[in-house]
Amino acid sequence: MPPLRDADFVARMEAILDLYAEPPDPRRPLVCVDESHKEQRREVRAPQGPTVGQVAREDNEYAHNGRSNLFMMFAPHANWRHVKVTERRTAVDFAVCLRELVDEHFPEAEVIRLVVDNLNTHNDASLYQRFAPAEARRIARKLEWHRTPKHGSWLDMAEIELSVLGRQCLKRRMADRATLEREVAAWAMARNAAGATIRWQFTTADARIKLAHLYPRLGHDK
């Protein structure tokens, strides 16, 4: 939880909430980004399929087979999400995601309004670790950064999408990265086709009432 009477927290929170309240603008799409990971676990013994009166079963024993990173990109106004699976979660990996976001997913956008948390790789410096300066600057010009406050990652809607992904897709074992990529791609495709989105209803006005204890006290200056 954020500290009480934290002016920096409420200032950043209100900026994100106001951003979410703005009407959709196809020229300036809103995209929320977050990260998670998935342990890959290979079966040691073949699972048993369901039979009459018996559900499918798998052995408790498994073999670790590495871990993959998941970059979640979610555009709430477009009812669109994409999950990129990578071996690592470095600045270089994040930079590649940003270029794909600009060039492949939203090539017609004038600027992408990007909501991210405060992870040290979540900035345009990552672009310069991966690309030549001219290319890094080209991509950076298309990005408008909006960072959640410290202790406020819940304000990033991509975190909610990751939670849905975890419940609907990732609870079962995935033997390798290829399987993981296939399964999360199918999940995202189905969810996009269904027009699934997040109905964000928490506003700045709500925050000033429900989270009043986080706002600085006034009236101390004479």
Secondary structure, 3 states (H helix, E strand, C coil): CCCCCCHHHHHHHHHHHHHHHCCCCCCCCEEEEEEEEEEEEEECCCCECCECCECCECCCCEEEEEEEEEEEEEEHHHCEEEEEEECCCCHHHHHHHHHHHHHHHCCCCCCEEEEECCCCCCCCHHHHHHCCHHHHHHHHCCEEEEECCCCCHHHCHHHHHHHHHHHHCCCCCCCCHHHHHHHHHHHHHHHHHCCCCCCCCCCHHHHHHHCHHHCCCCCCCC
